[in-house]
């Protein structure tokens, strides 16, 4: 099984309304259930959105970080 990255999570979050609703209620718990690494979870816990944005190497994709 392929490792799930924070990029995968944010792309899925943008297109999956159920995941988005869960994220709004419990961002870290939702990301953990999705299967993110401890390092990626820490980025969400610490709200290091600039570090998250740096993980997108394809600048043709618009990123949208949801901070609730």
C-alpha positions as CSV (number, residue, x, y, z in Angstrom):
1,X,0.0,0.0,0.0
2,X,1.3,3.4,-1.0
3,X,2.1,5.9,1.8
4,X,-0.4,8.6,2.1
5,X,1.1,12.1,2.1
6,X,-0.3,15.4,3.3
7,X,-0.6,16.4,-0.4
8,X,-2.9,13.4,-1.0
9,X,-4.9,14.3,2.1
10,X,-5.4,18.0,1.1
11,X,-6.4,17.0,-2.5
12,X,-8.9,14.5,-1.1
13,X,-10.1,17.0,1.5
14,X,-10.8,19.4,-1.4
15,X,-13.0,16.9,-3.2
16,X,-14.6,14.8,-0.4
17,X,-17.3,16.7,1.6
18,X,-17.5,14.0,4.3
19,X,-13.8,14.1,4.9
20,X,-14.1,17.9,5.0
21,X,-16.8,17.8,7.6
22,X,-14.8,15.4,9.7
23,X,-11.7,17.7,9.4
24,X,-13.7,20.7,10.5
25,X,-14.6,18.8,13.7
26,X,-11.3,17.2,14.4
27,X,-8.4,18.2,12.0
28,X,-5.7,16.1,13.6
29,X,-7.9,13.0,14.3
30,X,-9.1,13.1,10.7
31,X,-5.6,13.3,9.3
32,X,-4.5,10.5,11.6
33,X,-7.3,8.2,10.5
34,X,-6.5,9.1,6.9
35,X,-3.1,7.6,7.5
36,X,-0.7,10.5,7.6
37,X,2.7,10.2,9.2
38,X,3.6,11.6,12.6
39,X,5.6,14.3,10.8
40,X,2.6,15.4,8.7
41,X,0.3,15.3,11.6
42,X,2.6,17.6,13.5
43,X,2.4,20.1,10.7
44,X,-1.3,20.2,11.1
45,X,-1.1,20.3,14.9
46,X,1.3,23.2,14.8
47,X,-0.6,24.9,11.9
48,X,2.6,25.2,9.9
49,X,0.8,26.0,6.6
50,X,3.9,27.5,4.9
51,X,5.7,24.1,5.4
52,X,2.6,22.3,4.1
53,X,2.6,24.5,1.0
54,X,6.2,23.7,0.3
55,X,5.3,20.0,-0.1
56,X,3.4,20.8,-3.3
57,X,6.0,20.5,-6.0
58,X,3.5,20.9,-8.8
59,X,2.9,24.6,-8.9
60,X,0.2,24.1,-11.6
61,X,-2.1,22.9,-8.8
62,X,-3.8,25.5,-6.7
63,X,-3.5,24.6,-3.0
64,X,-6.0,25.6,-0.5
65,X,-5.3,25.0,3.2
66,X,-8.3,24.8,5.4
67,X,-7.7,26.2,8.8
68,X,-10.7,25.8,11.2
